[in-house]
């Protein structure tokens, strides 16, 4: 059984036991590592349920494994012929979660 969940403006196809890096979740920390996703867009398996936009009564539970950071992104701004150049970087804060259960 698999599900398509939406979090952080992105959609993820997950199955039980998957380890996924998602954008930082508010209200989740190492003290309270349980996460519940209610925005389930689709549940697949023997029979496929597609939501409009969410599947009624479906939820995905997960457990927080670690707080990690994504790869470094280089941001370079330049205006030609004006001697203007700025180079900065960015690393996104992520949560690494393991999918525990999919309920449809």
C-alpha positions as CSV (number, residue, x, y, z in Angstrom):
1,X,0.0,0.0,0.0
2,X,1.3,3.5,-0.8
3,X,0.0,7.0,-0.4
4,X,0.7,10.5,-1.9
5,X,0.9,13.1,0.9
6,X,1.4,16.9,0.7
7,X,3.6,18.8,3.0
8,X,5.7,21.9,2.7
9,X,4.2,22.7,-0.7
10,X,5.5,19.4,-2.2
11,X,4.0,16.0,-2.8
12,X,5.6,12.7,-1.8
13,X,4.8,9.1,-2.7
14,X,5.4,7.0,0.4
15,X,5.1,3.5,1.6
16,X,5.4,2.0,5.0
17,X,9.0,2.0,6.1
18,X,10.2,4.7,3.8
19,X,12.6,7.3,5.1
20,X,11.9,10.8,3.6
21,X,13.4,14.2,4.0
22,X,10.6,16.8,4.2
23,X,10.6,20.6,4.9
24,X,10.8,21.5,8.5
25,X,7.5,20.8,10.3
26,X,6.1,23.2,12.9
27,X,5.3,21.7,16.3
28,X,7.5,18.6,15.8
29,X,10.7,18.1,17.8
30,X,12.8,15.3,19.3
31,X,10.7,15.6,22.4
32,X,7.5,14.8,20.5
33,X,8.6,12.8,17.5
34,X,5.2,11.6,16.2
35,X,3.9,13.2,13.0
36,X,0.5,12.8,11.4
37,X,-0.2,13.8,7.9
38,X,-3.9,14.6,7.1
39,X,-3.4,15.9,3.6
40,X,-3.5,12.5,1.8
41,X,-4.1,13.1,-1.9
42,X,-4.2,9.5,-3.0
43,X,-4.1,6.0,-1.5
44,X,-3.1,3.1,-3.7
45,X,-2.8,-0.7,-3.4
46,X,-5.5,-3.2,-4.4
47,X,-8.0,-0.4,-4.9
48,X,-7.0,3.2,-5.6
49,X,-8.7,6.0,-3.8
50,X,-8.2,9.5,-5.2
51,X,-9.3,12.5,-3.2
52,X,-10.9,15.7,-4.2
53,X,-8.6,17.2,-3.0
54,X,-8.0,14.9,0.1
55,X,-9.1,11.3,0.7
56,X,-11.7,11.2,3.5
57,X,-10.6,9.4,6.6
58,X,-7.1,8.7,5.4
59,X,-4.0,9.6,7.4
60,X,-0.3,8.8,7.4
61,X,1.6,8.5,10.6
62,X,5.4,8.9,10.8
63,X,8.2,9.3,13.4
64,X,10.9,11.9,13.4
65,X,14.4,10.5,13.0
66,X,16.6,13.5,12.8
67,X,16.8,17.2,12.0
68,X,19.1,17.6,9.0
69,X,20.1,20.3,6.5
70,X,19.8,20.1,2.8
71,X,22.5,20.7,0.2
72,X,24.0,24.2,-0.1
73,X,22.5,26.3,-2.8
74,X,24.6,29.2,-4.3
75,X,22.7,32.4,-4.9
76,X,24.5,34.8,-7.3
77,X,23.2,38.2,-8.2
78,X,24.8,40.4,-10.9
79,X,24.0,43.6,-12.8
80,X,26.1,43.9,-15.9
81,X,28.3,46.9,-16.4
82,X,27.4,48.2,-13.0
83,X,30.1,46.5,-10.9
84,X,27.4,44.8,-8.8
85,X,28.0,41.2,-7.7
86,X,26.6,39.4,-4.6
87,X,27.3,35.8,-3.8
88,X,25.5,34.1,-0.9
89,X,24.4,30.6,0.0
90,X,21.4,28.9,1.5
91,X,20.8,25.5,3.3
92,X,17.2,24.5,3.9
93,X,16.3,23.0,7.3
94,X,14.7,19.5,6.8
95,X,13.2,16.8,9.0
96,X,14.1,13.2,8.3
97,X,11.0,11.0,9.0
98,X,10.2,7.3,8.7
99,X,6.6,6.3,7.6
100,X,5.1,4.1,10.2
101,X,1.5,3.5,9.1
102,X,-0.9,4.3,6.3
103,X,-4.6,4.3,7.2
104,X,-7.2,4.5,4.4
